[in-house]
Each structure stands twice: as C-alpha cells, then as structure tokens.
Amino acid sequence: ENGIEEVVTALHHIPNGEIWPVSEIQKVKNKIESAGLGWTVVESLPVTEAIKTASALRDQHIRNYKKSLKNLAECGIKTVVYNFMPVLDWARTNLQFQLPEGESMLFDYPTFAAFDIFILKRPAAERDYSPGLIRSAQKVFSEMNAAEAEKLAHNIIVVTQGFIDGVIDPTIDDYKKEFLNHLNRYASIDDKKLRENLAFFLDEIIPLAEELGVNMAIHPDDPPFPVLGLPRIFSTLQDLEWLEQINPSINNGVAFCAGSFSARKDNNVVEMAEKFSHRIHFAHLRNTTVLDDGSFYESGHSIGGVDMQALVKVLQQEMHNRKGSGRKDILIPMRPDHGIKGMADKGLHANPGYPKFGRLRGLQEIEEISRSLFQKP
C-alpha cells in the first residue's frame, strides 16, 4: 500500500572493527520481522580507518569484516553498504536551512572554508581555496560571534560525526584537536594511495562475497569533492569506471546515492545510473540544488538537479533487464534519504536529515513517480 516492504538498518551499538555476532544480527532481524517487514540490506557495515589508512590493525579488521559478512549472510542479509570516505561520512554547515516547506540541510562553501581556515585552523588550509573563496570566508567569519563559530564547529565535528572518546566533559577545543589528529593521519595518503587501499580491501572481500552471494555496495563521497585536504576517490563517472576496472565482479557494486552524486554540477546523475545500472545494488533517491559557488542544499526528493522520474525509470528498466537475463538479484532496493523537516516533525527527536514525516513525504513522492511510470504504455 505505502511502498514500504523492508527496513534498512545496522548494528549501531557494535564498535567499528568488531565482529557482528549472529545472535545480535538475528535479534534485530526478529524485531523487524515481528512488525511484518523484512531486512535484507545493511547500511552500513563500516570500513574502519585502519583499513582506509592501511595501518597496523588493517589485517585484523579485515578478518573481522569477513566474519561479519558470513554472519550476515547466514541470517539472510545479502546487500552490504559501506563507504571509503576518510574521516568524515558527510559534511553540512547548516542543519536547519530554511526552505518554504521546512528545514533542510545546507553545505555553504564560504562557511565551510571559514570553519576550515579560521576556526579549525588546519595547517595550510588556504592552499585548498581560491583567493575569491578565501575572501568570502573571511567575510563570513568576521560576521560570526564566538557562539556561532562554536556551533558551526560542533555541527561539523560532533553532531554529524563523533570523533572523541575517553575525555570527560570535552570542550570544543578538545574536539578540534582530536579532529585535526584524524585529518593528520591522511597527510601522506593521496587519491592514488587511497585507491590502492580500497583495491586491497576489495581483493580481500569480494571473493568471499561471491561465495556467500552477498552484494557489496559502496556509497559515494558526500560531498563529492575534496574537503579538508582529504583524498576523494568515489565522486564521479570516472570513479565508477575505475571501480569496475579494479574488480569486475558483479558483487562489487554501488549504493547509488543520487543526492551525493548530484552535489556537483559536472555529474550527470541519470547518465551515470544508465551506464552502471548493472552494478547498482541499492539506491538513495534524494535531490539537491547546487548554487553558482559550488554550495548546495538538499531540496527534497522530486525537486532539484536530478530528473528523478528519469532516474527511477533507469532503475525500473534495469530490474526488468535482470529478470530477463536470469540474474538472482533482480530487485534494486530503494529508500528516501534525507528529508525536509516540516510542521509534522516539530518536537519529534530525529538525527539531522532524518525527520520521520519528512522522509515519509519523500517516500510518497518516489512512490508516485514509480507508479506513474508503471501506468504509462
């Protein structure tokens, strides 16, 4: 009736790098199934910083990852989402960006540069920005008071991430210091080296995934361009091509996040989906509007830079093709992603980007698009 068949979730209570036991996986699955829903997509089984940086614990964490994959497969969960983003999973500068229909999230380039250069004070950060952007950042910073600067740092470092452990009552300076320590671990890791580390991970994991019938799905960078001097390796059409070349197994696939890919103007999201539809194992169907200076805001699901009807049509056609070719993984699970927080969500607790009714509205919009395509001759 409402388009919801499954829940997409993860074992968030288990620290990154540790094994997911069958008992804990099954506990969550039983709870979901008791509500009349299914669970076949885990988002995400995290790839640790040790794996991304090829540090001392990499081999142990990969062994644990393999054991977790086996346990997930034993419980019938056959699609595993992960990312290879250094340090940050995603970044926004305003978590209450006002749109006519409610609150969204904004990545404002001058504000982010102000955070990087003048608040975080990352060494040599100025090298990563144009003179014009630095001037804009200076203006933004000059108009901030101390409380606003601290809130910006708190949103970027703490609210959307979580980088500090073991410090009693940490201050924002504690967070900034620890954050800089994480960034510094990538001082000698460029795009080329990070690609090597991802290729190593895939060479270890994909043979097991093939054996288990598990589809691995990498989530794109968010935002899909360099931030904080960190390497970025999964943001463009060329990165999709590289992924296929480095490990051609069909189990080596993509969690196609339309919102992430669309946050740069030179990405043609529908074209990317058409070319690599055979590797799409999961999809986030949200939209963005990109501004002239490279800033962007999340504009909902059906409105924005992505022709969502064309994208959904690509996914429907791919599922039709898979059925005809005899592939076992016919369905491409899809979900609405970050939603707009409207009046119905006021007073309800939710993590940034995940308002209950805002995401249901996104689901409704996607469902309407999907049904309209089915009804066309």
PANU-317876 format. One record per residue (C-alpha): residue in three letters; residue number from 1; x, y, z. Coordinates in pm, 1 decimal. Each point is the difference from the previous one (the first is absolute). Example, Ala and Ser with C-alpha at 12.3 -4.5 7.8 and 13.67 -1.06 7.14 Angstrom:
+------+-----+----------+----------+----------+
| rest |  nr |        X |        Y |        Z |
+------+-----+----------+----------+----------+
|  Ala |   1 |   1230.0 |   -450.0 |    780.0 |
|  Ser |   2 |    137.0 |    344.0 |    -66.0 |
+------+-----+----------+----------+----------+
***
This chain:
+------+-----+----------+----------+----------+
| rest |  nr |        X |        Y |        Z |
+------+-----+----------+----------+----------+
|  Glu |   1 |      0.0 |      0.0 |      0.0 |
|  Asn |   2 |    258.1 |    259.5 |    106.8 |
|  Gly |   3 |    303.6 |   -139.7 |   -181.4 |
|  Ile |   4 |    179.2 |   -111.5 |    316.4 |
|  Glu |   5 |    108.4 |   -363.2 |     -3.4 |
|  Glu |   6 |    322.0 |     -3.2 |    198.2 |
|  Val |   7 |    206.7 |    181.9 |    258.1 |
|  Val |   8 |    357.4 |    103.2 |    -76.0 |
|  Thr |   9 |    210.9 |     12.0 |    314.6 |
|  Ala |  10 |    323.0 |   -110.6 |    168.5 |
|  Leu |  11 |    139.8 |   -108.8 |    336.5 |
|  His |  12 |     88.4 |    349.9 |    112.9 |
|  His |  13 |     80.0 |   -113.5 |    354.6 |
|  Ile |  14 |    299.1 |   -212.0 |   -106.6 |
|  Pro |  15 |    327.2 |    197.4 |    -22.7 |
|  Asn |  16 |    156.9 |     32.3 |   -344.4 |
|  Gly |  17 |    242.4 |   -280.6 |    -73.0 |
|  Glu |  18 |   -159.8 |   -256.4 |    228.6 |
|  Ile |  19 |   -182.7 |   -312.1 |   -120.2 |
|  Trp |  20 |   -377.2 |      8.9 |    -35.1 |
|  Pro |  21 |   -121.5 |   -318.8 |    176.8 |
|  Val |  22 |   -280.8 |   -206.3 |   -149.2 |
|  Ser |  23 |   -194.4 |     37.4 |    325.4 |
|  Glu |  24 |      1.4 |    381.5 |    -25.4 |
|  Ile |  25 |    -85.3 |      0.6 |   -370.6 |
|  Gln |  26 |   -285.7 |   -242.4 |     55.7 |
|  Lys |  27 |   -131.0 |    201.7 |    293.1 |
|  Val |  28 |    -44.2 |    305.3 |   -221.8 |
|  Lys |  29 |   -138.7 |   -207.1 |   -286.2 |
|  Asn |  30 |   -258.1 |   -165.6 |    225.2 |
|  Lys |  31 |   -117.8 |    339.5 |    123.3 |
|  Ile |  32 |    -41.7 |    125.2 |   -356.2 |
|  Glu |  33 |   -179.7 |   -313.4 |   -116.2 |
|  Ser |  34 |   -234.6 |     12.3 |    299.0 |
|  Ala |  35 |   -125.8 |    328.9 |   -145.9 |
|  Gly |  36 |    -75.3 |   -170.1 |   -332.6 |
|  Leu |  37 |    303.3 |    139.4 |   -183.9 |
|  Gly |  38 |    323.2 |   -146.4 |   -133.8 |
|  Trp |  39 |    370.4 |     77.0 |     34.0 |
|  Thr |  40 |    232.5 |    -88.3 |   -287.2 |
|  Val |  41 |    208.1 |    320.6 |    -30.0 |
|  Val |  42 |    243.9 |    105.6 |    270.0 |
|  Glu |  43 |    105.5 |    363.5 |     -3.1 |
|  Ser |  44 |    273.0 |      1.3 |     91.6 |
|  Leu |  45 |    263.3 |   -254.5 |     98.7 |
|  Pro |  46 |    268.8 |    262.3 |     65.2 |
|  Val |  47 |    345.7 |    -18.2 |   -150.6 |
|  Thr |  48 |    234.9 |    121.5 |    272.2 |
|  Glu |  49 |    258.5 |    273.9 |    -24.1 |
|  Ala |  50 |    264.3 |   -270.7 |     51.1 |
|  Ile |  51 |   -111.3 |   -160.7 |   -327.8 |
|  Lys |  52 |    -22.1 |    332.0 |   -182.1 |
|  Thr |  53 |    345.4 |    109.6 |    114.0 |
|  Ala |  54 |    161.8 |   -348.2 |    -17.5 |
|  Ser |  55 |    119.3 |     35.4 |    358.3 |
|  Ala |  56 |    103.2 |   -271.7 |    246.6 |
|  Leu |  57 |   -349.8 |   -132.5 |     74.7 |
|  Arg |  58 |   -103.8 |    -35.7 |   -366.3 |
|  Asp |  59 |     42.5 |   -377.0 |    -29.8 |
|  Gln |  60 |   -184.1 |    -69.0 |    324.9 |
|  His |  61 |   -285.4 |    230.8 |    -95.1 |
|  Ile |  62 |    -30.6 |   -164.6 |   -342.4 |
|  Arg |  63 |    -15.8 |   -342.4 |    167.5 |
|  Asn |  64 |   -275.4 |    130.7 |    225.0 |
|  Tyr |  65 |   -178.4 |    152.3 |   -299.6 |
|  Lys |  66 |      1.2 |   -336.3 |   -176.7 |
|  Lys |  67 |   -145.0 |   -171.0 |    306.8 |
|  Ser |  68 |   -273.2 |    262.7 |     20.8 |
|  Leu |  69 |    -80.5 |    -55.2 |   -369.6 |
|  Lys |  70 |    -34.4 |   -373.4 |     59.5 |
|  Asn |  71 |   -228.2 |     60.6 |    295.7 |
|  Leu |  72 |   -216.5 |    243.9 |   -196.4 |
|  Ala |  73 |    -31.5 |   -247.7 |   -287.3 |
|  Glu |  74 |    -94.4 |   -274.5 |    246.0 |
|  Cys |  75 |   -286.3 |    222.6 |    113.4 |
|  Gly |  76 |   -115.6 |     64.5 |   -358.5 |
|  Ile |  77 |    136.5 |    352.6 |    -36.7 |
|  Lys |  78 |    158.2 |     12.9 |   -343.5 |
|  Thr |  79 |     59.7 |    370.4 |    -76.4 |
|  Val |  80 |    269.6 |    181.4 |    197.4 |
|  Val |  81 |     56.9 |    373.9 |    -32.4 |
|  Tyr |  82 |    332.1 |    159.4 |     96.0 |
|  Asn |  83 |    201.5 |    311.5 |    -79.2 |
|  Phe |  84 |    366.8 |     84.2 |    -44.5 |
|  Met |  85 |    -18.3 |    366.2 |    102.7 |
|  Pro |  86 |    289.4 |    115.8 |    216.7 |
|  Val |  87 |    -95.6 |    131.1 |    345.8 |
|  Leu |  88 |   -330.5 |    166.2 |    -96.7 |
|  Asp |  89 |   -308.5 |   -196.4 |   -102.2 |
|  Trp |  90 |   -165.2 |    323.0 |   -114.9 |
|  Ala |  91 |     21.8 |    373.7 |     62.4 |
|  Arg |  92 |   -251.9 |    285.8 |     19.7 |
|  Thr |  93 |     32.7 |    351.6 |    137.8 |
|  Asn |  94 |   -366.8 |     66.7 |     83.8 |
|  Leu |  95 |   -224.0 |   -274.9 |    136.7 |
|  Gln |  96 |   -307.8 |    228.0 |     16.7 |
|  Phe |  97 |     10.7 |    162.7 |   -343.0 |
|  Gln |  98 |   -336.1 |    165.3 |    -60.5 |
|  Leu |  99 |   -203.3 |    -88.3 |   -306.2 |
|  Pro | 100 |   -364.8 |    100.3 |    -57.9 |
|  Glu | 101 |   -110.6 |   -355.0 |     85.6 |
|  Gly | 102 |    221.1 |    -44.0 |    306.9 |
|  Glu | 103 |    355.3 |    -57.2 |    123.2 |
|  Ser | 104 |    264.5 |   -162.0 |   -219.0 |
|  Met | 105 |    379.6 |    -20.1 |      7.2 |
|  Leu | 106 |    249.3 |    223.8 |   -176.3 |
|  Phe | 107 |    365.4 |    -28.1 |    -95.4 |
|  Asp | 108 |    108.9 |    361.3 |    -38.3 |
|  Tyr | 109 |    347.9 |     12.5 |   -153.1 |
|  Pro | 110 |    111.6 |    335.5 |    149.2 |
|  Thr | 111 |   -123.5 |   -105.4 |    344.8 |
|  Phe | 112 |    179.4 |   -333.9 |    -23.0 |
|  Ala | 113 |    319.0 |    177.7 |   -108.4 |
|  Ala | 114 |    -40.3 |    236.2 |    296.8 |
|  Phe | 115 |    -22.3 |   -301.1 |    230.4 |
|  Asp | 116 |    303.6 |   -164.5 |   -157.6 |
|  Ile | 117 |    228.4 |    305.5 |    -13.7 |
|  Phe | 118 |   -102.3 |    217.0 |    293.9 |
|  Ile | 119 |   -172.7 |   -227.5 |    254.7 |
|  Leu | 120 |    165.0 |   -339.5 |    -39.8 |
|  Lys | 121 |    321.1 |    171.6 |   -118.9 |
|  Arg | 122 |    114.8 |   -300.7 |   -200.0 |
|  Pro | 123 |    362.5 |     59.6 |    -99.9 |
|  Ala | 124 |     33.7 |    136.0 |   -354.4 |
|  Ala | 125 |   -375.8 |    -18.4 |    -57.8 |
|  Glu | 126 |     14.5 |    316.0 |   -213.4 |
|  Arg | 127 |    172.8 |   -197.3 |   -276.7 |
|  Asp | 128 |   -323.9 |   -190.4 |    -66.8 |
|  Tyr | 129 |   -213.1 |    307.1 |    -76.9 |
|  Ser | 130 |     -2.0 |    267.4 |   -268.0 |
|  Pro | 131 |     79.2 |    360.4 |     97.7 |
|  Gly | 132 |   -363.4 |     94.4 |    -57.4 |
|  Leu | 133 |   -127.6 |   -278.7 |    223.7 |
|  Ile | 134 |    248.8 |     96.3 |    272.3 |
|  Arg | 135 |   -130.1 |    357.8 |    -10.9 |
|  Ser | 136 |   -356.5 |   -128.2 |     30.3 |
|  Ala | 137 |    103.3 |   -221.2 |    291.5 |
|  Gln | 138 |    166.8 |    295.0 |    173.9 |
|  Lys | 139 |   -321.7 |    198.3 |    -31.7 |
|  Val | 140 |   -208.6 |   -288.6 |    137.4 |
|  Phe | 141 |    236.5 |    -46.1 |    293.9 |
|  Ser | 142 |     15.2 |    372.2 |     78.7 |
|  Glu | 143 |   -378.2 |      7.3 |     34.8 |
|  Met | 144 |     -9.4 |   -297.4 |    242.1 |
|  Asn | 145 |      0.7 |     36.6 |    374.4 |
|  Ala | 146 |    176.8 |   -254.9 |    222.8 |
|  Ala | 147 |   -317.8 |   -199.9 |     64.2 |
|  Glu | 148 |    -76.1 |    -27.6 |   -372.2 |
|  Ala | 149 |    355.2 |   -112.8 |    -76.7 |
|  Glu | 150 |    -19.3 |   -264.3 |    271.0 |
|  Lys | 151 |   -338.9 |   -122.1 |   -125.0 |
|  Leu | 152 |    136.8 |    -35.6 |   -353.7 |
|  Ala | 153 |    295.6 |   -203.9 |    124.2 |
|  His | 154 |   -226.8 |   -209.1 |    219.8 |
|  Asn | 155 |   -234.8 |    -77.8 |   -291.0 |
|  Ile | 156 |    281.2 |   -105.8 |   -234.1 |
|  Ile | 157 |    214.4 |   -192.4 |    248.8 |
|  Val | 158 |   -244.8 |   -133.6 |    258.3 |
|  Val | 159 |   -365.2 |     -0.8 |   -107.1 |
|  Thr | 160 |     50.7 |   -177.3 |   -332.2 |
|  Gln | 161 |    306.1 |   -204.8 |     99.2 |
|  Gly | 162 |    150.7 |    -71.4 |    342.6 |
|  Phe | 163 |    378.2 |      7.5 |     28.8 |
|  Ile | 164 |     94.1 |     -0.5 |    362.9 |
|  Asp | 165 |      3.9 |   -267.5 |    265.5 |
|  Gly | 166 |    126.9 |    -27.0 |    353.3 |
|  Val | 167 |     -4.2 |    371.5 |     86.4 |
|  Ile | 168 |   -227.5 |    109.5 |    283.3 |
|  Asp | 169 |   -216.0 |    299.1 |    -96.3 |
|  Pro | 170 |    192.9 |     81.0 |   -320.9 |
|  Thr | 171 |      8.2 |    360.5 |   -117.8 |
|  Ile | 172 |    -23.4 |    111.4 |   -359.9 |
|  Asp | 173 |    377.9 |     46.2 |      8.8 |
|  Asp | 174 |     36.1 |   -367.8 |     98.7 |
|  Tyr | 175 |   -213.3 |    -95.1 |   -298.0 |
|  Lys | 176 |    199.2 |    220.2 |   -238.3 |
|  Lys | 177 |    330.1 |   -145.0 |    124.0 |
|  Glu | 178 |   -118.6 |   -358.2 |    -43.2 |
|  Phe | 179 |   -152.0 |     82.0 |   -338.4 |
|  Leu | 180 |    331.8 |    142.1 |   -120.2 |
|  Asn | 181 |    172.3 |   -317.5 |    120.9 |
|  His | 182 |   -232.8 |   -206.1 |   -221.4 |
|  Leu | 183 |     63.8 |    226.1 |   -298.7 |
|  Asn | 184 |    375.1 |    -21.1 |     54.1 |
|  Arg | 185 |    -11.0 |   -378.5 |    -46.6 |
|  Tyr | 186 |    -62.7 |     71.2 |   -368.6 |
|  Ala | 187 |    296.2 |    236.1 |    -38.9 |
|  Ser | 188 |    184.3 |   -257.7 |   -211.5 |
|  Ile | 189 |   -306.9 |   -158.9 |   -162.5 |
|  Asp | 190 |   -107.5 |    150.2 |   -332.9 |
|  Asp | 191 |   -269.0 |   -117.7 |   -243.6 |
|  Lys | 192 |    235.7 |   -257.0 |   -151.7 |
|  Lys | 193 |     89.8 |   -154.3 |    335.2 |
|  Leu | 194 |   -361.2 |     -5.5 |    119.5 |
|  Arg | 195 |    -98.6 |   -176.8 |   -323.4 |
|  Glu | 196 |    269.9 |   -259.3 |     69.0 |
|  Asn | 197 |   -143.6 |    -53.5 |    346.9 |
|  Leu | 198 |   -353.7 |    -41.4 |   -137.7 |
|  Ala | 199 |    127.1 |   -243.5 |   -266.0 |
|  Phe | 200 |    170.8 |   -204.1 |    273.0 |
|  Phe | 201 |   -323.0 |     -9.9 |    200.8 |
|  Leu | 202 |   -201.8 |   -110.3 |   -303.2 |
|  Asp | 203 |    251.5 |   -270.9 |    -92.4 |
|  Glu | 204 |    -42.6 |   -138.1 |    351.6 |
|  Ile | 205 |   -377.4 |     33.5 |     28.3 |
|  Ile | 206 |   -152.9 |    -57.8 |   -344.6 |
|  Pro | 207 |    102.3 |   -369.4 |    -39.0 |
|  Leu | 208 |   -177.3 |    -73.1 |    328.4 |
|  Ala | 209 |   -298.8 |    210.4 |   -106.0 |
|  Glu | 210 |    -27.0 |   -205.9 |   -319.3 |
|  Glu | 211 |     12.8 |   -320.4 |    201.7 |
|  Leu | 212 |   -270.3 |    123.9 |    239.3 |
|  Gly | 213 |   -219.4 |    161.1 |   -266.7 |
|  Val | 214 |     41.1 |    340.0 |    166.9 |
|  Asn | 215 |     -4.5 |    321.5 |   -201.8 |
|  Met | 216 |    240.3 |    266.9 |    124.6 |
|  Ala | 217 |   -119.0 |    355.3 |    -67.8 |
|  Ile | 218 |    230.7 |    298.6 |     42.6 |
|  His | 219 |   -161.0 |    334.5 |     86.2 |
|  Pro | 220 |    134.2 |    306.7 |   -183.9 |
|  Asp | 221 |    192.1 |    280.7 |    166.7 |
|  Asp | 222 |   -214.2 |    263.5 |    169.5 |
|  Pro | 223 |     63.9 |    267.3 |   -108.4 |
|  Pro | 224 |    148.2 |   -135.5 |   -324.2 |
|  Phe | 225 |    300.5 |    230.9 |     -9.0 |
|  Pro | 226 |    311.6 |     52.9 |    215.3 |
|  Val | 227 |    -47.2 |    138.2 |    352.2 |
|  Leu | 228 |    250.9 |     67.3 |    278.0 |
|  Gly | 229 |    290.6 |   -113.9 |   -216.5 |
|  Leu | 230 |   -128.7 |   -358.2 |      3.2 |
|  Pro | 231 |     17.6 |   -232.5 |   -302.6 |
|  Arg | 232 |   -324.3 |    -70.7 |   -187.9 |
|  Ile | 233 |    -28.9 |   -307.4 |   -222.4 |
|  Phe | 234 |   -370.4 |    -72.8 |    -56.7 |
|  Ser | 235 |   -170.9 |    312.8 |   -127.4 |
|  Thr | 236 |    -23.9 |     -8.4 |   -380.9 |
|  Leu | 237 |    -70.2 |   -208.9 |   -309.8 |
|  Gln | 238 |    372.8 |    -63.9 |    -29.1 |
|  Asp | 239 |      2.7 |   -140.8 |    352.5 |
|  Leu | 240 |   -280.7 |   -240.5 |    -92.4 |
|  Glu | 241 |    203.0 |   -109.5 |   -300.2 |
|  Trp | 242 |    305.3 |    -54.3 |    220.1 |
|  Leu | 243 |   -200.7 |   -210.3 |    246.7 |
|  Glu | 244 |   -110.8 |   -232.2 |   -279.7 |
|  Gln | 245 |    349.8 |    -26.8 |   -144.3 |
|  Ile | 246 |    170.5 |    -75.2 |    330.3 |
|  Asn | 247 |   -232.0 |   -288.4 |     85.3 |
|  Pro | 248 |   -249.5 |   -102.1 |   -271.4 |
|  Ser | 249 |   -205.0 |   -235.7 |    218.9 |
|  Ile | 250 |   -369.4 |     91.0 |     -7.2 |
|  Asn | 251 |      4.7 |    -36.9 |    379.6 |
|  Asn | 252 |    219.0 |    312.2 |      1.5 |
|  Gly | 253 |   -276.4 |    256.0 |    -35.2 |
|  Val | 254 |   -140.3 |    336.5 |     98.0 |
|  Ala | 255 |   -240.8 |    152.2 |    247.9 |
|  Phe | 256 |   -115.0 |    262.0 |   -248.5 |
|  Cys | 257 |    -67.3 |    315.3 |    203.3 |
|  Ala | 258 |   -154.4 |    249.9 |   -238.2 |
|  Gly | 259 |     32.3 |    274.0 |    261.6 |
|  Ser | 260 |    373.1 |    -46.1 |     44.5 |
|  Phe | 261 |     83.3 |    -29.2 |   -370.0 |
|  Ser | 262 |   -220.2 |    298.4 |    -89.0 |
|  Ala | 263 |    184.0 |    238.6 |    233.5 |
|  Arg | 264 |    243.9 |     87.6 |   -278.4 |
|  Lys | 265 |   -123.2 |    155.3 |   -323.2 |
|  Asp | 266 |    224.2 |   -200.6 |   -231.4 |
|  Asn | 267 |   -163.6 |   -328.4 |    100.6 |
|  Asn | 268 |   -282.1 |   -111.5 |   -226.7 |
|  Val | 269 |   -168.2 |   -228.3 |    251.6 |
|  Val | 270 |   -243.3 |   -168.1 |   -239.5 |
|  Glu | 271 |    280.7 |    -71.2 |   -247.6 |
|  Met | 272 |    211.5 |   -147.9 |    278.9 |
|  Ala | 273 |   -287.1 |   -224.9 |    105.3 |
|  Glu | 274 |    -62.5 |   -111.6 |   -359.7 |
|  Lys | 275 |    361.6 |    -95.4 |    -58.5 |
|  Phe | 276 |     41.7 |   -189.3 |    327.3 |
|  Ser | 277 |   -353.5 |   -119.1 |     72.6 |
|  His | 278 |    122.7 |   -361.9 |     -2.7 |
|  Arg | 279 |    212.8 |     81.7 |    308.6 |
|  Ile | 280 |   -265.8 |    184.2 |    198.8 |
|  His | 281 |    -91.3 |   -218.3 |    297.1 |
|  Phe | 282 |   -177.4 |    267.8 |    203.1 |
|  Ala | 283 |   -117.4 |    357.4 |    -56.8 |
|  His | 284 |    -55.8 |    322.1 |    195.3 |
|  Leu | 285 |   -247.3 |    214.0 |   -190.3 |
|  Arg | 286 |     42.4 |    353.5 |    132.2 |
|  Asn | 287 |     69.0 |    324.6 |   -181.2 |
|  Thr | 288 |    217.3 |    309.0 |     30.3 |
|  Thr | 289 |     17.1 |    348.9 |   -141.9 |
|  Val | 290 |    353.4 |    120.1 |    -78.0 |
|  Leu | 291 |     76.1 |    372.0 |     18.0 |
|  Asp | 292 |    238.8 |    199.8 |   -219.2 |
|  Asp | 293 |    288.0 |     -6.5 |    252.0 |
|  Gly | 294 |    -16.4 |   -379.0 |     47.3 |
|  Ser | 295 |   -211.9 |     16.1 |    313.9 |
|  Phe | 296 |   -305.6 |   -225.5 |      4.7 |
|  Tyr | 297 |   -309.6 |    -71.2 |    202.9 |
|  Glu | 298 |   -221.9 |   -305.3 |     26.0 |
|  Ser | 299 |   -316.7 |     86.4 |   -190.1 |
|  Gly | 300 |   -209.2 |   -305.5 |     76.4 |
|  His | 301 |    -48.5 |   -299.8 |   -225.5 |
|  Ser | 302 |   -193.6 |     90.0 |   -313.5 |
|  Ile | 303 |    127.0 |    358.4 |    -40.1 |
|  Gly | 304 |    360.4 |    101.4 |    -69.9 |
|  Gly | 305 |    285.2 |    -61.4 |   -239.4 |
|  Val | 306 |    -85.8 |   -367.4 |    -59.6 |
|  Asp | 307 |   -276.7 |    -98.7 |   -240.6 |
|  Met | 308 |   -140.6 |   -246.2 |    250.4 |
|  Gln | 309 |   -255.7 |   -143.5 |   -240.1 |
|  Ala | 310 |    275.4 |    -81.2 |   -250.1 |
|  Leu | 311 |    214.5 |   -154.8 |    275.1 |
|  Val | 312 |   -281.1 |   -219.3 |    132.0 |
|  Lys | 313 |    -71.2 |   -107.7 |   -358.3 |
|  Val | 314 |    364.4 |   -110.6 |    -37.9 |
|  Leu | 315 |    -25.9 |   -209.9 |    316.1 |
|  Gln | 316 |   -330.4 |   -154.2 |   -108.4 |
|  Gln | 317 |    147.0 |    -88.8 |   -340.7 |
|  Glu | 318 |    304.5 |   -157.4 |    163.8 |
|  Met | 319 |   -220.7 |   -220.9 |    218.4 |
|  His | 320 |   -192.3 |   -104.7 |   -312.1 |
|  Asn | 321 |    329.3 |    -81.9 |   -174.8 |
|  Arg | 322 |    122.2 |   -206.0 |    294.5 |
|  Lys | 323 |   -317.8 |   -204.0 |      2.3 |
|  Gly | 324 |     45.4 |    -76.8 |   -368.4 |
|  Ser | 325 |    366.0 |    -95.2 |     40.9 |
|  Gly | 326 |    -61.7 |   -240.2 |    285.9 |
|  Arg | 327 |    190.3 |    194.4 |    266.2 |
|  Lys | 328 |    -97.8 |   -100.9 |    351.6 |
|  Asp | 329 |     29.6 |    354.6 |    139.2 |
|  Ile | 330 |   -286.8 |    141.5 |   -204.0 |
|  Leu | 331 |   -121.0 |    266.2 |    241.4 |
|  Ile | 332 |    183.1 |    324.5 |     73.0 |
|  Pro | 333 |   -108.2 |    108.9 |    348.2 |
|  Met | 334 |    -58.8 |    375.0 |     17.2 |
|  Arg | 335 |    -66.0 |    236.3 |    285.8 |
|  Pro | 336 |    -62.0 |    369.2 |     49.3 |
|  Asp | 337 |    300.8 |    164.3 |    156.8 |
|  His | 338 |     26.9 |    326.9 |    191.0 |
|  Gly | 339 |   -341.7 |    161.1 |     31.6 |
|  Ile | 340 |   -126.6 |    352.8 |     56.3 |
|  Lys | 341 |   -118.1 |     66.7 |    353.2 |
|  Gly | 342 |   -349.3 |    147.7 |    -17.7 |
|  Met | 343 |   -266.7 |     91.8 |    254.4 |
|  Ala | 344 |    -93.6 |   -364.3 |     65.2 |
|  Asp | 345 |    355.0 |    -66.8 |    123.1 |
|  Lys | 346 |     15.6 |    292.3 |    243.7 |
|  Gly | 347 |     79.3 |   -124.1 |    348.9 |
|  Leu | 348 |     93.3 |   -350.7 |   -115.2 |
|  His | 349 |    357.1 |   -111.6 |     64.3 |
|  Ala | 350 |    193.2 |   -107.9 |   -309.8 |
|  Asn | 351 |    359.8 |     -0.6 |   -114.3 |
|  Pro | 352 |     86.0 |    278.3 |   -247.6 |
|  Gly | 353 |   -149.3 |    -78.8 |   -338.6 |
|  Tyr | 354 |   -227.2 |   -275.9 |    126.8 |
|  Pro | 355 |   -335.6 |    150.9 |     99.8 |
|  Lys | 356 |   -271.4 |   -264.4 |     17.8 |
|  Phe | 357 |   -269.4 |    174.4 |   -203.0 |
|  Gly | 358 |    244.9 |    177.3 |   -229.4 |
|  Arg | 359 |    138.6 |   -331.8 |   -113.9 |
|  Leu | 360 |   -348.6 |   -149.0 |    -35.3 |
|  Arg | 361 |    -81.5 |    292.7 |   -225.9 |
|  Gly | 362 |    307.5 |    -85.4 |   -205.7 |
|  Leu | 363 |   -113.5 |   -361.6 |    -18.7 |
|  Gln | 364 |   -341.1 |    113.6 |   -121.1 |
|  Glu | 365 |    155.5 |    215.2 |   -272.4 |
|  Ile | 366 |    217.7 |   -287.9 |   -123.9 |
|  Glu | 367 |   -294.3 |   -240.7 |     15.3 |
|  Glu | 368 |   -212.0 |    236.5 |   -208.9 |
|  Ile | 369 |    274.4 |     29.2 |   -261.4 |
|  Ser | 370 |     43.0 |   -376.8 |    -10.8 |
|  Arg | 371 |   -370.9 |    -69.3 |    -37.4 |
|  Ser | 372 |    -38.8 |    261.7 |   -272.0 |
|  Leu | 373 |    273.7 |   -171.9 |   -201.9 |
|  Phe | 374 |   -165.3 |   -340.9 |     40.2 |
|  Gln | 375 |   -327.7 |    142.6 |   -126.3 |
|  Lys | 376 |    150.3 |    145.1 |   -318.1 |
|  Pro | 377 |    -46.5 |   -211.1 |   -316.1 |
+------+-----+----------+----------+----------+
***
